[in-house]
Every structure is written in C-alpha cells, then in structure tokens.
Amino acid sequence: MFKSFYKRIRKNQTLAQISAFSWGIILLISLGLSAQQTVKTGIEILVEQDFKVIEGMRVGLITNATGVNSELVSTIDLLNSAKNVHLVALYGPEHGVRGDYAAGDKVGSYVDKATGLPVFSLYGTTRKPTPKMLEGVEVLVYDIQDIGVRSYTYISTMGLAMEAAAELKIPFMVLDRPNPLGGLKVEGGLVDPEFESFVSKFPIPYVYGLTPAEIARMINDKGWTGTEKVDLTVINMEGWTREMTFEQTGLPWVPTSPHIPHSYSPYYYAASGVMGELGVFSEGVGYTLPFQTFAAEWIDEQALCEAMNALNLPGVYFRPIVFKPFYGRDQGKTLRGVQIHLYDIDQVELLPLQFYFMQVHHELYPKKDIFGLSENRWNMFDKVNGSDFVRSEFSSNYRVDSLLVKWREEAKAFQQESIPFWLYPANN
C-alpha cells in the first residue's frame, strides 16, 4: 500500500507533502506497528528446549546489548539463571558486552557487575580469544544481532572466535537472529585478499544477505578461518523468511551500536557508511539522522536535491536539509545537503546511493576534489570497500556505472554460492 501511494504522490504532490509522508512512514516503523511477534530467535528456541543441547556444560557467551529475547531479557541473564547450565565467562565485541562503548573505543577486560562474571574484551589488545580466555570453557555460544553489512565488525569477531574454538577443540554455537536487510538483498564486490581487515574479514559482498548462523556455516565450510572446521551447532529461528523486514518479525529492536538506533538504520548505514569513511561529507552522524544525509558546508541543498531526484533512482527520494551537528567532526557547523528517504527497500540499491551522490557532487562542484580532500583516509576507505578498485576506478571518472557491472556480477555469483548455506526459505 505504502509503495503504490508513495509513487502516486511523487507525481502529483509538492515536495513538502512528499517529505511529510516520508516522515509518516518512518514514524509508523519506529512505533513498531508490525503488531504481534511472528519470529522466535535462537535464544528463545534454546529456552523452549530447556537448554538441553548445552545442559551441564561450562558456557562462554559472546554477546552484547542486542542479545535479548522478545521481552528484552538478556541472554546473559537467561543463561546465568538456568539451573542446568554453568555460565562461566562473557566475551564482548566492539561497543562492549553491555553496549556502553562508542565506535572504535578499545575495551579492556573487567568483571560484569550484574553477574560477577569475567568479561573478556574482543575489541582491545586482542580480537581473537586466547587460550587463557577460554580456559575451562566447554562450549562457546554466540548471540549478537547483526545488520547484514560486511564492514560491521561483529561477524569478524564471530569468525575469529570460531577459529580460536576450532584450535582448542571447543564446540561453537550460534543462536540465530534476523538479517534486518532481509535475506535476498546482496550488493557490492568481494574482498580482495590483500585488503582483508577487521572491517572486511571474509570474501563476501558489502551487503551479503545471510543471517549470523548462515554466514557462520559458510565461513566454516569454506575454511575462511584458516583452520580446520569448528564443531558448529546453530539454533535456528522459527518463523523467519528471507523477504521479511525486521518490522515484520514483531521483535523489539535494540540498537546494535550508538548510531544504529532504529530497525531501519541498517538500510541507511549501507547507503552512506562507505562515503563517511572519507571524512569529507556528513552522513548525519553527530545529528539526529545518523547515516541519513549527504551534506557539507559548501553545498546548495536545493540544487543537490533537484539533481539527485533527477536521477530517478528506484525506491528512494531526497529532500533538501540544513542542520548543525551536535557533536563530532562537524559540531556546530551549518551543513547543507539532502536527507535520504527510502520508500521501497525491495527496489532500491543501497550501496550505490552514496556514489551517485558523489557523482552528482562532482558535476556540481568539479573543483572540490573529494579524494584530494580525503587523502589521509584512503586506507580505511579501501579497507571498507575491500579493495582499491572503487577508489581508483571511481576517482578517474566519477561515474557510478563504472562500478556497477563488477559489483552486480560478483554479488550475483556470491548469492548463488551462498544458497546451500541458507537455513530459511524464500517465499517468492
């Protein structure tokens, strides 16, 4: 209903009315009007099974604030209170086990105040659990909500933990959760081996279309950890299908990190996060719209808006915006640009959006050398892209078309390769 109505008003209504309608859609989503729960996560299935698969075992748990059931009870507390399970250690990824650290903050090991359990950081001096950290652990359990984007570091943490578990002959278990981008959207090129990093750990596209358990199965089967296979068990969800948006699951959204506050935030992260690594433009971080803007001090917001909408990109519309970030690199500056409004997720290609913006920006401001202004950020930009192909190719002509053929070919091939690892059907 929303899709067809939005398309009609694009033709017949004013920009102000279109913008107001976009905000209405976002408001409905943010209020969680998807009604009742239709999906049970892995932790809920494990509880229903009375923890039988780990009964009597000494458990190490890799989790963070997103590890909760549908009533927002922490997986930590569920395991810690189970009479037939012995939870002995916690392991925290980026942002910490309780989600109380900012992006990039290095975290040390400490004691969890609520449980008295040791918390070993996997985003500090080490990112792979050491034998000392795993002493006495008989099964290592992973329960983290991801966002389905390669540069988000949780799957790298999972892969390194699988590697450590394999080396010590410790079984590894994944409690599965939805991919908020769905299970059918796959975008971007693969990672070149020489550009492997913590933000591009595995040879997968930028948007990879798998759940945590599915990508774990693929990592294990393909030998991407560089070790022998780990003894892997997954606890499947019930009720999830590949076409589902997160809102359709009926599950509560817990911010996966400070700038992914809403269930729709992952879409915008995929649409602007790579561009943000250049440090030239604002993607909205520091303001109330993280990853929802393309903006800079010198931009004419009306001209940019007209040029972006003239591209007629499916599934997306842009409105002019002027704002002042409250914190961060652009704190207090008056920034001008566009806000991204996604209205048809099935149709929109997320990753290319930021490059279409940079293409249009180059047409409007040819003297503003984006890559010249961001020279000291090339290393991270290339790592997030998984290669230097994007920078070298795009900077030579500022044409998105020069990227799309390679991206689409590699994404399509990967999706076909990943199908044997699917745990959930596609209804269409």
Beta strands, then each sheet from edge to edge (+ up, - down):
strand 1: 58-63
strand 2: 86-92
strand 3: 110-111
strand 4: 118-121
strand 5: 139-143
strand 6: 172-175
strand 7: 232-235
strand 8: 293-296
strand 9: 316-323
strand 10: 335-342
sheet 1: 3+ 4- 2- 1- 5- 6- 7-
sheet 2: 8+ 10- 9+
end
